[in-house]
Amino acid sequence: GYFGIGVQTPAAPLDVDGDSIVRQGNLYISRFGLPSSITMGNVFADGNMYAAAFLTTSDPKLKKDAVPYFPKDLPKPMEFTWIANGKRDIGVLADEVMAIEPRCVERDKKGVLHVDYPKLVTLCLSEIWALRDRVGTLESTIKGFQATPLIS
């Protein structure tokens, strides 16, 4: 059955009206009730989510066949208005991201596209590395010109 705290007619197995606090422990959203290194469930929020950190498992011991990543492009940053609430916001367009790197986008059961924004960091880091290489090449070219005596 369903259990409600502060709710007359619970709409889920555990339906809580009001704030909930987990003290001195963890809250796992998992099929097995144990921590997992893969996604076992989702967290949905209609409002803001706050945390001291959002961590993603990234230990090299858990990975193999690592190679440098080179995206073919970057999505354009956009400013837009949300239809649902009229609020101005900034971000990227999921269809453009999907065309560049499909692993950064997920489609839900209703067909709505969602961007995995933390994965966009990898695209940006790759671009920063490429720009560093270009700047290094330009700096050495300039030094070469500066070291060459002018012919008059």
C-alpha angles and dihedrals in degrees: 000000000000124000123205130194109199088351126107096200112026115212096196137032087270115023116177125185110204136013122336125202130195109200126197093351148064135268111219123196099199141123090239104036092242131108112268137192091217130061111269099166144000136246117218124193130178089197137037123310120214129194139157087235142355106216130191122194107253107153110146089224087070095051138069138183093031114180132168113277122226116184116206092228145341126250116249115251108240138195114213147153121251110235093212097059108007091240120149113234144160131234142099134292112254096218091056091048090048091054090053101038119359091191088071093060134064129189117217127216090272091053095252114145120232126192120222093218096188089061089057086069088071090055091049094046090051090052091048090053091049091049091049089055092049093048090049091052092048092048092052090048090052091048089051091053092046091051093051112090115237115248113223 
